[in-house]
Amino acid sequence: MELKDKTKITFHSGILTIGGTVIEIAYKDAHIFFDFGTEFRPELALPDEQLQTLVDNGLVPQLKNIYDPRLAYSYQGEENQTFRHTAVFLSHVHLDHSKMINYLDPAIPLYTLKESKDILTFLNREGEFLLPSPFEETNYTRPMIGLEKGAMIQVGEIQVEVVPVDHDAYGASALLIHTPDSFITYTGDLRLHGHNSEDTKRFCEKAKHTDILMMEGVSISFPERPTDPKQIKIMSEEDLVQQMVRLVDANQNRQITFNGYPANVLRFEKIVDASPRTVVLEAKMAALILEVLGKQVAYYYLPHDKEITHLDKKLEISYEVLRNDQRQYLWQVVDHFEELLPNGLYIHSDAQPLGEFDPNYRIFLDLLSSHQIEFVRLACSGHAFPDDLKQIIAWIEPKCLVPIHTLHPEKLENPFGERILPHRGESLYL
């Protein structure tokens, strides 16, 4: 049997780092890729984010006949075979998995769950989320094929099943990949402590005894961090919602605002349902909740915002009413924090800026402090805790484990078989 008749896995990027996962699986004349994001390395202070710049600095890999051929890019990798069938799959919307989709050859189909498609299009509505295509309008998001949960896609002799998992980005999925000689599993990003933890458990059942388990390990990347006095320890998404309810109950006669990461639409929905006060979302966020979850919620417009016609006008609350409220509303604030009332409470729930690693975080905290607004952080990880990673491995019992998407892959062990720690650019033949 020739090598081209065996399943080949190439780890183009996403090894010994968090983010930028690009993995290729090839069999005969077909190959697929997942995901299509970039590494996050702001310390490089790049002059631009053109494709060649990103390749030269290692933020994205050398790929042949995958990027938009109109882009200025010179392939310097090894020559490889020509494929008749190509497809790219996105596990979820986070930038380290999706940021460069506008650099993908427009002729190559891009698959993801329909919820991820809707959220990604929303997040890039102003053209400020994804890398922009120089050949399209500023807010362009390249076409995606939105799939139902459990959809099966055939790419040559490679079959891909897209299976939902729990993550802090709604619409996240894992991939179950079958070739004529192998059963390969890619977890994407997942956890067991979210509202949809049963999705992760069902995925594990489907993946049981997989030949190769490519598994994220974000939570084992860092040492135990000192406790942040402004951050309440949270162990689950349900715990986070209950902590927010407690904060609202404990702060009567006080303006209370919050913000979160928009891709986590379930968190917003659960806060709406549980809050003792009426929750009012920024209009674009309310529109996303309606688009993805089919639920109408109270909303407001900032001055000069365009009207969103499909929102229920009866649920609109005046911005001026919210600005002066101290009793009735818990509302999402996304801008103009300086217009909040002094002595109010602001709850930061995985919103931008994300943390101390972002230079804007300290600036943001200083702004709130200067306006006498109390800051409380409620955060809940989108990634499985270390013990839960072990549990997921135990449920799946993989024949071979390949830890990825982590700074310390050696910390993940496989009691059920082999473990491989690949290098960036390395290929495996199965």
C-alpha positions in Angstrom: 0.0 0.0 0.0 1.3 3.4 -1.0 1.5 6.2 1.7 -1.1 8.2 -0.2 -3.5 5.3 0.4 -3.2 5.7 4.2 -4.8 8.3 6.4 -2.4 11.2 7.0 -2.7 13.8 9.8 -0.6 17.0 9.6 -0.4 19.3 12.6 0.2 22.6 10.7 -0.3 24.7 13.9 -1.8 24.8 17.3 0.9 22.7 18.9 2.5 23.9 22.2 0.3 27.0 22.1 -3.2 28.0 22.9 -5.0 28.8 19.7 -4.3 28.8 16.0 -5.2 25.2 15.5 -4.9 24.1 11.9 -4.9 20.4 11.4 -5.2 18.5 8.1 -6.5 15.0 7.5 -5.8 13.5 4.0 -6.9 10.2 2.4 -6.1 9.6 -1.3 -7.4 12.5 -3.3 -9.3 14.2 -0.4 -8.3 16.3 2.5 -10.0 18.4 5.2 -8.8 21.1 7.6 -9.9 22.3 11.0 -9.9 25.0 12.3 -8.9 28.2 10.6 -7.8 30.7 13.2 -4.6 32.5 14.2 -2.3 32.5 17.1 -2.6 35.5 19.5 0.8 37.1 20.0 0.3 40.9 20.5 3.9 41.2 21.7 5.1 40.9 18.1 3.6 44.3 17.3 3.2 43.3 13.6 3.1 46.2 11.1 -0.1 44.6 9.5 -2.1 41.4 9.4 -1.6 40.6 5.7 -1.4 36.9 5.0 2.3 36.9 4.2 3.1 38.8 7.4 1.2 36.3 9.5 2.9 33.4 7.7 6.4 35.0 8.1 5.8 35.4 11.8 4.4 31.9 12.4 0.8 33.0 13.4 -0.6 31.0 10.5 0.9 28.0 8.7 2.3 27.6 5.2 -0.6 26.0 3.2 -0.7 25.1 -0.5 -3.8 25.9 -2.6 -5.9 26.7 0.5 -5.6 30.5 0.9 -7.4 32.9 -1.5 -5.2 32.8 -4.6 -5.7 36.6 -5.1 -3.8 37.3 -1.9 -0.1 38.2 -2.0 1.4 35.0 -0.7 4.3 32.9 -1.7 4.1 29.2 -0.6 7.5 28.0 0.6 6.6 24.6 2.0 7.2 21.2 0.6 5.6 20.2 -2.6 2.7 17.9 -2.1 0.0 16.0 -4.0 -2.9 17.6 -5.8 -6.3 17.0 -4.2 -9.7 16.7 -6.0 -11.7 17.2 -2.8 -11.1 19.9 -0.1 -13.2 21.2 2.8 -12.6 23.3 6.0 -14.5 22.8 9.2 -14.9 25.3 12.1 -15.5 23.9 15.6 -16.7 27.3 16.9 -16.5 31.1 16.6 -13.6 32.1 18.8 -10.9 34.0 16.9 -8.2 31.4 17.6 -10.4 29.0 15.6 -11.9 31.3 13.0 -10.1 34.6 12.5 -8.6 33.9 9.0 -11.7 32.5 7.3 -11.8 35.5 4.9 -8.3 34.4 3.7 -9.6 31.0 2.7 -10.0 30.3 -1.0 -13.6 31.2 -1.9 -13.9 28.0 -3.9 -13.4 25.8 -0.8 -16.5 25.0 1.2 -16.5 26.0 4.8 -18.7 24.0 7.2 -19.8 24.8 10.8 -23.0 24.4 12.9 -25.7 26.9 11.8 -25.6 28.5 15.3 -21.9 29.2 14.8 -22.5 30.6 11.4 -25.1 33.0 12.7 -23.0 34.2 15.7 -19.8 34.6 13.6 -21.7 36.7 11.0 -23.1 38.8 13.9 -19.7 39.3 15.6 -18.2 40.5 12.3 -21.1 42.8 11.4 -18.9 45.9 11.6 -15.9 44.1 10.0 -13.9 44.3 13.2 -13.8 40.7 14.3 -12.4 38.6 11.4 -9.4 39.5 9.3 -10.9 41.5 6.4 -10.8 40.4 2.8 -9.1 43.1 0.7 -11.4 42.2 -2.2 -14.8 42.7 -0.4 -16.7 45.2 1.6 -15.4 46.0 5.1 -18.0 44.0 6.9 -17.7 41.0 4.6 -17.9 37.5 6.1 -17.2 34.7 3.6 -20.0 32.2 2.9 -20.4 29.3 5.4 -22.5 26.2 5.2 -24.5 26.1 8.4 -25.2 22.5 9.5 -27.7 20.9 11.7 -26.4 19.0 14.8 -25.1 15.6 13.8 -24.8 16.4 10.1 -22.6 14.1 8.1 -20.4 15.6 5.3 -18.6 13.5 2.7 -15.4 14.8 1.3 -14.0 12.2 -1.1 -13.6 9.1 1.0 -13.5 11.1 4.3 -16.7 11.3 6.3 -17.1 14.0 8.9 -19.9 14.0 11.6 -20.3 17.4 13.3 -21.3 16.8 16.9 -22.3 19.6 19.4 -20.3 20.0 22.7 -20.6 22.4 25.6 -18.4 25.5 25.4 -18.7 29.2 26.3 -19.2 29.8 22.6 -22.7 28.6 21.7 -22.8 26.4 18.6 -19.5 24.7 19.4 -18.8 21.3 18.0 -16.4 18.3 17.9 -15.6 16.3 14.8 -15.9 12.6 14.3 -13.9 11.7 11.2 -14.0 8.4 9.5 -11.6 7.3 6.7 -11.6 3.8 5.2 -8.8 2.8 7.7 -9.2 5.1 10.7 -11.6 6.7 13.2 -10.3 10.1 14.3 -11.8 12.5 16.8 -11.2 16.2 17.3 -12.7 17.7 20.5 -12.6 21.4 19.5 -13.0 23.3 22.8 -15.3 21.7 25.4 -16.2 21.4 29.0 -18.5 19.6 31.5 -19.6 22.6 33.7 -21.8 24.5 31.2 -25.6 24.5 30.6 -25.2 22.0 27.8 -22.8 19.5 29.5 -25.0 16.6 28.3 -23.9 17.5 24.8 -20.3 16.8 25.8 -21.2 13.5 27.4 -23.1 12.3 24.3 -20.1 13.3 22.2 -17.9 11.1 24.4 -20.2 8.1 23.9 -20.0 8.6 20.1 -16.2 8.9 20.2 -15.6 5.8 22.4 -12.5 3.8 21.4 -11.5 6.2 18.7 -8.2 5.4 17.1 -6.9 9.0 17.6 -8.3 11.6 20.1 -7.0 15.1 19.4 -7.9 16.9 22.6 -7.7 20.4 23.8 -5.9 21.0 27.2 -6.2 24.7 27.9 -6.8 24.3 31.6 -3.5 22.4 32.2 -1.5 25.2 30.6 -1.2 27.5 33.6 0.0 27.2 37.2 -2.5 28.0 40.0 -3.1 31.8 39.9 -3.3 34.1 42.9 -6.9 34.8 43.8 -8.3 38.1 42.3 -10.1 39.9 45.1 -12.5 41.4 42.5 -13.4 38.0 41.1 -15.8 35.6 42.7 -14.8 32.0 42.3 -17.2 30.3 39.9 -17.4 26.5 39.3 -20.2 26.3 36.7 -22.4 28.4 34.4 -25.3 27.8 36.8 -23.2 29.0 39.7 -22.4 32.2 37.8 -26.1 33.0 37.2 -26.9 32.4 40.9 -24.0 34.6 42.0 -25.3 37.4 39.7 -28.8 37.0 41.3 -27.2 37.3 44.7 -25.4 40.5 43.7 -28.7 42.0 42.4 -30.5 41.0 45.6 -27.8 42.5 47.8 -27.6 45.8 46.0 -31.1 47.4 46.3 -31.5 51.1 45.3 -28.3 51.0 43.2 -27.7 51.1 39.5 -26.5 47.6 38.3 -25.1 47.0 34.9 -23.2 44.1 33.3 -21.6 42.9 30.2 -20.6 39.5 28.8 -19.1 37.8 25.7 -21.8 37.9 23.0 -21.1 34.4 21.7 -22.2 32.9 25.0 -25.9 33.5 24.2 -27.1 30.9 26.7 -25.5 32.8 29.6 -27.4 35.9 28.5 -30.7 33.9 28.3 -30.2 32.4 31.7 -29.5 35.8 33.3 -32.7 37.2 31.6 -34.7 34.3 33.1 -33.3 34.3 36.6 -32.7 38.0 37.4 -34.9 39.6 40.1 -34.7 42.8 38.0 -35.8 43.2 34.4 -32.8 42.5 32.2 -32.3 44.9 29.3 -29.8 44.1 26.5 -28.2 46.3 24.0 -30.3 46.0 20.8 -27.8 44.1 18.7 -27.4 41.6 21.4 -31.1 41.2 21.7 -31.2 40.7 17.9 -28.6 37.9 18.2 -30.6 36.2 21.0 -33.7 36.3 18.7 -31.7 35.0 15.7 -30.1 32.1 17.5 -32.5 31.2 20.3 -35.8 32.6 18.9 -36.4 34.6 22.1 -37.6 38.2 22.3 -36.0 40.1 25.2 -36.1 43.7 26.5 -33.6 46.0 24.8 -32.4 49.5 24.3 -30.7 51.6 21.7 -27.7 53.9 22.2 -28.1 57.3 20.6 -27.7 57.2 16.8 -28.1 53.4 16.7 -30.1 52.1 13.7 -33.5 50.6 14.4 -33.7 46.8 14.2 -37.1 46.2 12.7 -37.7 42.6 13.8 -37.3 43.4 17.5 -40.6 43.8 19.4 -41.2 47.5 19.9 -43.1 46.8 23.1 -39.9 45.6 24.7 -37.8 48.7 24.0 -36.6 50.6 27.1 -35.3 54.2 26.8 -31.6 54.6 27.2 -32.3 57.7 29.4 -34.5 55.6 31.7 -31.8 53.1 32.1 -29.1 55.7 32.7 -31.1 57.0 35.7 -32.5 53.8 37.1 -31.4 52.4 40.4 -34.1 49.9 41.2 -35.9 48.2 38.3 -33.3 47.2 35.7 -30.2 45.0 35.3 -28.9 46.2 31.9 -26.1 45.4 29.6 -23.6 48.3 29.0 -21.3 48.1 26.1 -20.0 51.6 25.7 -20.2 55.1 27.3 -19.4 53.7 30.8 -18.6 57.3 31.8 -22.4 58.1 31.6 -23.3 55.6 34.4 -24.4 56.9 37.8 -21.7 57.1 40.5 -21.8 54.5 43.2 -23.2 51.9 40.8 -22.2 48.3 40.5 -20.9 46.9 37.2 -20.5 43.1 36.7 -17.9 42.0 34.2 -18.7 38.5 32.9 -16.1 37.4 30.4 -16.6 40.6 28.4 -13.9 42.7 26.7 -11.3 43.5 27.9 -10.8 39.9 29.0 -8.0 40.3 31.6 -4.6 41.6 32.8 -2.9 40.4 29.6 -4.9 43.0 27.7 -3.4 46.5 28.0 -6.9 47.9 27.9 -8.0 46.1 31.0 -6.2 48.4 33.4 -7.4 51.4 31.5 -11.0 50.1 31.8 -10.7 49.5 35.5 -9.3 53.0 36.1 -12.2 54.5 34.1 -14.7 52.8 36.3 -12.9 53.8 39.5 -12.7 57.4 38.4 -16.5 57.4 38.2 -16.9 55.6 41.5 -18.4 52.5 39.9 -17.7 49.3 41.7 -16.3 46.5 39.6 -17.0 42.8 40.2 -15.8 40.1 37.9 -17.9 36.9 37.3 -16.0 34.6 35.0 -16.6 31.0 34.1 -14.1 29.1 32.0 -15.1 27.7 28.6 -12.6 24.8 29.0 -12.8 21.6 30.9 -11.2 21.6 34.3 -8.1 19.3 34.7 -10.1 16.6 36.4 -12.8 16.8 33.8 -10.2 16.3 31.0 -9.3 13.1 32.7 -12.9 12.1 32.9 -13.5 12.8 29.2 -10.5 10.6 28.3 -11.8 7.8 30.6 -15.2 8.0 28.9 -13.7 7.8 25.4 -10.8 5.3 26.1 -8.9 6.4 23.0 -6.4 4.0 21.5 -4.1 7.0 21.0 -4.2 10.5 22.6 -2.8 13.6 21.0 -3.0 16.6 23.3 -3.3 19.9 21.4 -4.3 23.5 22.1 -2.2 23.6 25.3 1.2 24.9 26.6 1.8 21.6 28.4 0.6 18.6 26.4 2.8 16.3 28.5 0.4 16.8 31.4 -2.4 14.9 29.7 -2.0 11.1 30.0 -3.7 8.2 28.3 -4.2 5.2 30.6 -5.9 3.3 27.7 -3.2 3.3 25.1 -0.6 5.4 23.3 0.1 9.1 23.6 1.8 11.2 20.9 3.2 14.7 21.4 3.6 16.0 17.8 5.7 19.0 16.7 4.3 21.8 14.6 4.3 20.7 11.0 4.7 17.0 11.8 2.7 14.4 9.9 1.4 11.0 11.1 0.5 8.1 8.8 -2.1 5.8 10.3 
